[in-house]
């Protein structure tokens, strides 16, 4: 991304004053299999760390879980 990477963007969203900043689901899709990268992503406010290749069944289940979650 030209201005911020995904982790910076997630942290910016979580730290914003927007009323939904802590409720919006943020998924990271990555080719990295590094546990440290995953831990860092979760610390930045990413909800789900999805590793490539993407398992569509797993992705759809995650999306369904977050979309049907009561706020």
TORDREN-164092 format. One record per atom (N, C-alpha, C): x, y, z; atom name; residue number from 0. Coordinates in nm, 3 decimals. Atoms other than C-alpha are relative to their C-alpha. Example, Ala and Ser with C-alpha at 12.3 -4.5 7.8 and 13.67 -1.06 7.14 Angstrom:
2
+---------+---------+---------+-------+-----+
!       u !       v !       w ! atomo ! num !
+---------+---------+---------+-------+-----+
!   0.089 !  -0.119 !   0.000 !     N !   0 !
!   1.230 !  -0.450 !   0.780 !    CA !   0 !
!   0.090 !   0.120 !   0.000 !     C !   0 !
!  -0.082 !  -0.119 !  -0.006 !     N !   1 !
!   1.367 !  -0.106 !   0.714 !    CA !   1 !
!  -0.077 !   0.109 !   0.073 !     C !   1 !
+---------+---------+---------+-------+-----+
This chain:
71
+---------+---------+---------+-------+-----+
!       u !       v !       w ! atomo ! num !
+---------+---------+---------+-------+-----+
!   0.086 !  -0.117 !   0.000 !     N !   0 !
!   0.000 !   0.000 !   0.000 !    CA !   0 !
!   0.090 !   0.123 !   0.000 !     C !   0 !
!  -0.089 !  -0.114 !   0.020 !     N !   1 !
!   0.137 !   0.340 !  -0.087 !    CA !   1 !
!   0.034 !   0.083 !   0.124 !     C !   1 !
!  -0.025 !  -0.088 !  -0.114 !     N !   2 !
!   0.106 !   0.523 !   0.246 !    CA !   2 !
!   0.032 !  -0.079 !   0.127 !     C !   2 !
!  -0.018 !   0.081 !  -0.120 !     N !   3 !
!   0.078 !   0.260 !   0.522 !    CA !   3 !
!  -0.007 !  -0.148 !  -0.038 !     C !   3 !
!   0.018 !   0.143 !   0.022 !     N !   4 !
!   0.120 !  -0.115 !   0.540 !    CA !   4 !
!  -0.125 !  -0.047 !   0.077 !     C !   4 !
!   0.121 !   0.052 !  -0.063 !     N !   5 !
!  -0.160 !  -0.339 !   0.667 !    CA !   5 !
!  -0.001 !   0.010 !   0.151 !     C !   5 !
!  -0.006 !  -0.008 !  -0.146 !     N !   6 !
!  -0.040 !  -0.343 !   1.026 !    CA !   6 !
!  -0.019 !   0.143 !   0.049 !     C !   6 !
!   0.017 !  -0.142 !  -0.034 !     N !   7 !
!  -0.013 !   0.036 !   1.039 !    CA !   7 !
!  -0.145 !   0.043 !  -0.019 !     C !   7 !
!   0.140 !  -0.034 !   0.027 !     N !   8 !
!  -0.359 !   0.064 !   0.886 !    CA !   8 !
!  -0.092 !  -0.055 !   0.108 !     C !   8 !
!   0.083 !   0.060 !  -0.105 !     N !   9 !
!  -0.512 !  -0.175 !   1.139 !    CA !   9 !
!   0.015 !   0.078 !   0.131 !     C !   9 !
!  -0.022 !  -0.077 !  -0.123 !     N !  10 !
!  -0.353 !   0.014 !   1.429 !    CA !  10 !
!  -0.066 !   0.137 !  -0.009 !     C !  10 !
!   0.063 !  -0.131 !   0.020 !     N !  11 !
!  -0.474 !   0.345 !   1.284 !    CA !  11 !
!  -0.152 !  -0.009 !   0.017 !     C !  11 !
!   0.145 !   0.021 !  -0.014 !     N !  12 !
!  -0.830 !   0.209 !   1.259 !    CA !  12 !
!  -0.035 !  -0.019 !   0.147 !     C !  12 !
!   0.030 !   0.030 !  -0.141 !     N !  13 !
!  -0.824 !   0.072 !   1.615 !    CA !  13 !
!   0.018 !   0.122 !   0.090 !     C !  13 !
!  -0.027 !  -0.118 !  -0.082 !     N !  14 !
!  -0.687 !   0.400 !   1.753 !    CA !  14 !
!  -0.082 !   0.122 !  -0.039 !     C !  14 !
!   0.079 !  -0.115 !   0.045 !     N !  15 !
!  -0.934 !   0.621 !   1.569 !    CA !  15 !
!  -0.116 !   0.027 !   0.096 !     C !  15 !
!   0.113 !  -0.039 !  -0.083 !     N !  16 !
!  -1.224 !   0.802 !   1.733 !    CA !  16 !
!  -0.134 !  -0.047 !  -0.056 !     C !  16 !
!   0.125 !   0.046 !   0.062 !     N !  17 !
!  -1.479 !   0.640 !   1.503 !    CA !  17 !
!  -0.069 !  -0.098 !   0.095 !     C !  17 !
!   0.072 !   0.085 !  -0.095 !     N !  18 !
!  -1.753 !   0.467 !   1.707 !    CA !  18 !
!   0.011 !  -0.150 !  -0.031 !     C !  18 !
!  -0.012 !   0.142 !   0.036 !     N !  19 !
!  -1.703 !   0.138 !   1.518 !    CA !  19 !
!   0.144 !  -0.049 !  -0.005 !     C !  19 !
!  -0.143 !   0.031 !   0.014 !     N !  20 !
!  -1.323 !   0.140 !   1.541 !    CA !  20 !
!   0.041 !  -0.130 !   0.068 !     C !  20 !
!  -0.038 !   0.122 !  -0.072 !     N !  21 !
!  -1.312 !  -0.148 !   1.787 !    CA !  21 !
!  -0.089 !  -0.118 !  -0.035 !     C !  21 !
!   0.093 !   0.107 !   0.036 !     N !  22 !
!  -1.594 !  -0.349 !   1.630 !    CA !  22 !
!   0.023 !  -0.054 !  -0.141 !     C !  22 !
!  -0.018 !   0.042 !   0.139 !     N !  23 !
!  -1.500 !  -0.362 !   1.262 !    CA !  23 !
!   0.099 !  -0.116 !  -0.006 !     C !  23 !
!  -0.088 !   0.116 !   0.014 !     N !  24 !
!  -1.346 !  -0.696 !   1.163 !    CA !  24 !
!   0.111 !   0.032 !  -0.099 !     C !  24 !
!  -0.115 !  -0.021 !   0.088 !     N !  25 !
!  -0.997 !  -0.675 !   1.014 !    CA !  25 !
!   0.068 !  -0.135 !  -0.017 !     C !  25 !
!  -0.065 !   0.126 !   0.033 !     N !  26 !
!  -0.855 !  -0.981 !   0.839 !    CA !  26 !
!   0.130 !   0.031 !  -0.073 !     C !  26 !
!  -0.127 !  -0.009 !   0.072 !     N !  27 !
!  -0.493 !  -1.011 !   0.729 !    CA !  27 !
!   0.014 !  -0.126 !  -0.084 !     C !  27 !
!  -0.026 !   0.113 !   0.089 !     N !  28 !
!  -0.428 !  -1.232 !   0.428 !    CA !  28 !
!   0.146 !   0.010 !  -0.041 !     C !  28 !
!  -0.145 !  -0.008 !   0.016 !     N !  29 !
!  -0.061 !  -1.318 !   0.401 !    CA !  29 !
!   0.060 !  -0.132 !  -0.045 !     C !  29 !
!  -0.077 !   0.120 !   0.036 !     N !  30 !
!   0.193 !  -1.559 !   0.262 !    CA !  30 !
!   0.097 !  -0.036 !   0.111 !     C !  30 !
!  -0.094 !   0.024 !  -0.110 !     N !  31 !
!   0.394 !  -1.535 !   0.585 !    CA !  31 !
!  -0.051 !  -0.108 !   0.093 !     C !  31 !
!   0.034 !   0.106 !  -0.094 !     N !  32 !
!   0.398 !  -1.840 !   0.807 !    CA !  32 !
!   0.079 !   0.019 !   0.131 !     C !  32 !
!  -0.084 !  -0.034 !  -0.114 !     N !  33 !
!   0.606 !  -1.665 !   1.073 !    CA !  33 !
!  -0.089 !   0.031 !   0.121 !     C !  33 !
!   0.082 !  -0.021 !  -0.120 !     N !  34 !
!   0.456 !  -1.685 !   1.424 !    CA !  34 !
!   0.017 !   0.140 !   0.058 !     C !  34 !
!  -0.024 !  -0.136 !  -0.049 !     N !  35 !
!   0.616 !  -1.353 !   1.519 !    CA !  35 !
!  -0.081 !   0.102 !  -0.080 !     C !  35 !
!   0.081 !  -0.089 !   0.084 !     N !  36 !
!   0.446 !  -1.182 !   1.223 !    CA !  36 !
!  -0.147 !  -0.008 !   0.040 !     C !  36 !
!   0.140 !   0.018 !  -0.041 !     N !  37 !
!   0.113 !  -1.330 !   1.331 !    CA !  37 !
!  -0.026 !   0.069 !   0.134 !     C !  37 !
!   0.017 !  -0.062 !  -0.131 !     N !  38 !
!   0.157 !  -1.217 !   1.693 !    CA !  38 !
!   0.000 !   0.153 !  -0.013 !     C !  38 !
!  -0.006 !  -0.145 !   0.021 !     N !  39 !
!   0.250 !  -0.867 !   1.576 !    CA !  39 !
!  -0.129 !   0.051 !  -0.064 !     C !  39 !
!   0.125 !  -0.039 !   0.066 !     N !  40 !
!  -0.057 !  -0.853 !   1.351 !    CA !  40 !
!  -0.114 !   0.005 !   0.101 !     C !  40 !
!   0.107 !   0.003 !  -0.101 !     N !  41 !
!  -0.284 !  -0.950 !   1.639 !    CA !  41 !
!   0.016 !   0.115 !   0.099 !     C !  41 !
!  -0.024 !  -0.114 !  -0.090 !     N !  42 !
!  -0.121 !  -0.686 !   1.863 !    CA !  42 !
!  -0.045 !   0.132 !  -0.065 !     C !  42 !
!   0.039 !  -0.122 !   0.071 !     N !  43 !
!  -0.197 !  -0.424 !   1.595 !    CA !  43 !
!  -0.151 !   0.013 !  -0.014 !     C !  43 !
!   0.145 !  -0.008 !   0.004 !     N !  44 !
!  -0.566 !  -0.507 !   1.617 !    CA !  44 !
!  -0.065 !  -0.083 !  -0.109 !     C !  44 !
!   0.057 !   0.087 !   0.102 !     N !  45 !
!  -0.611 !  -0.757 !   1.335 !    CA !  45 !
!  -0.071 !  -0.115 !   0.069 !     C !  45 !
!   0.079 !   0.106 !  -0.063 !     N !  46 !
!  -0.882 !  -1.008 !   1.423 !    CA !  46 !
!   0.042 !  -0.139 !  -0.045 !     C !  46 !
!  -0.031 !   0.132 !   0.055 !     N !  47 !
!  -0.784 !  -1.295 !   1.195 !    CA !  47 !
!   0.119 !   0.008 !  -0.093 !     C !  47 !
!  -0.123 !   0.008 !   0.080 !     N !  48 !
!  -0.451 !  -1.388 !   1.037 !    CA !  48 !
!  -0.016 !  -0.122 !  -0.091 !     C !  48 !
!   0.031 !   0.106 !   0.096 !     N !  49 !
!  -0.525 !  -1.592 !   0.724 !    CA !  49 !
!   0.121 !  -0.022 !  -0.090 !     C !  49 !
!  -0.120 !   0.034 !   0.077 !     N !  50 !
!  -0.234 !  -1.771 !   0.560 !    CA !  50 !
!  -0.037 !  -0.055 !  -0.137 !     C !  50 !
!   0.018 !   0.054 !   0.135 !     N !  51 !
!  -0.210 !  -1.841 !   0.188 !    CA !  51 !
!   0.065 !  -0.137 !  -0.008 !     C !  51 !
!   0.116 !  -0.014 !   0.087 !     N !  52 !
!  -0.308 !  -2.053 !   0.013 !    CA !  52 !
!  -0.128 !   0.002 !   0.082 !     C !  52 !
!   0.125 !  -0.020 !  -0.075 !     N !  53 !
!  -0.655 !  -1.954 !   0.125 !    CA !  53 !
!  -0.089 !  -0.122 !  -0.014 !     C !  53 !
!   0.101 !   0.106 !  -0.005 !     N !  54 !
!  -0.893 !  -2.227 !   0.229 !    CA !  54 !
!  -0.135 !   0.071 !  -0.001 !     C !  54 !
!   0.126 !  -0.074 !   0.015 !     N !  55 !
!  -1.224 !  -2.089 !   0.100 !    CA !  55 !
!  -0.102 !  -0.036 !   0.107 !     C !  55 !
!   0.094 !   0.043 !  -0.102 !     N !  56 !
!  -1.428 !  -2.294 !   0.345 !    CA !  56 !
!   0.031 !   0.070 !   0.133 !     C !  56 !
!  -0.042 !  -0.067 !  -0.124 !     N !  57 !
!  -1.228 !  -2.154 !   0.639 !    CA !  57 !
!  -0.030 !   0.150 !  -0.007 !     C !  57 !
!   0.025 !  -0.144 !   0.017 !     N !  58 !
!  -1.250 !  -1.798 !   0.503 !    CA !  58 !
!  -0.148 !   0.031 !   0.011 !     C !  58 !
!   0.144 !  -0.026 !  -0.005 !     N !  59 !
!  -1.626 !  -1.817 !   0.451 !    CA !  59 !
!  -0.055 !  -0.021 !   0.140 !     C !  59 !
!   0.044 !   0.021 !  -0.138 !     N !  60 !
!  -1.673 !  -1.958 !   0.802 !    CA !  60 !
!   0.040 !   0.118 !   0.089 !     C !  60 !
!  -0.043 !  -0.118 !  -0.076 !     N !  61 !
!  -1.469 !  -1.671 !   0.948 !    CA !  61 !
!  -0.088 !   0.120 !  -0.030 !     C !  61 !
!   0.083 !  -0.114 !   0.041 !     N !  62 !
!  -1.663 !  -1.414 !   0.749 !    CA !  62 !
!  -0.140 !  -0.013 !   0.059 !     C !  62 !
!   0.133 !   0.023 !  -0.055 !     N !  63 !
!  -1.992 !  -1.569 !   0.856 !    CA !  63 !
!  -0.003 !   0.026 !   0.150 !     C !  63 !
!  -0.007 !  -0.020 !  -0.145 !     N !  64 !
!  -1.884 !  -1.569 !   1.220 !    CA !  64 !
!   0.000 !   0.149 !   0.036 !     C !  64 !
!  -0.008 !  -0.143 !  -0.029 !     N !  65 !
!  -1.798 !  -1.198 !   1.212 !    CA !  65 !
!  -0.123 !   0.076 !  -0.048 !     C !  65 !
!   0.117 !  -0.070 !   0.053 !     N !  66 !
!  -2.097 !  -1.094 !   1.002 !    CA !  66 !
!  -0.127 !  -0.029 !   0.081 !     C !  66 !
!   0.120 !   0.034 !  -0.078 !     N !  67 !
!  -2.348 !  -1.271 !   1.227 !    CA !  67 !
!   0.017 !   0.027 !   0.148 !     C !  67 !
!  -0.028 !  -0.031 !  -0.140 !     N !  68 !
!  -2.185 !  -1.162 !   1.554 !    CA !  68 !
!  -0.088 !   0.116 !   0.045 !     C !  68 !
!   0.082 !  -0.110 !  -0.055 !     N !  69 !
!  -2.419 !  -0.953 !   1.768 !    CA !  69 !
!   0.092 !   0.103 !   0.062 !     C !  69 !
!  -0.084 !  -0.109 !  -0.053 !     N !  70 !
!  -2.271 !  -0.614 !   1.858 !    CA !  70 !
!  -0.051 !   0.049 !   0.130 !     C !  70 !
+---------+---------+---------+-------+-----+
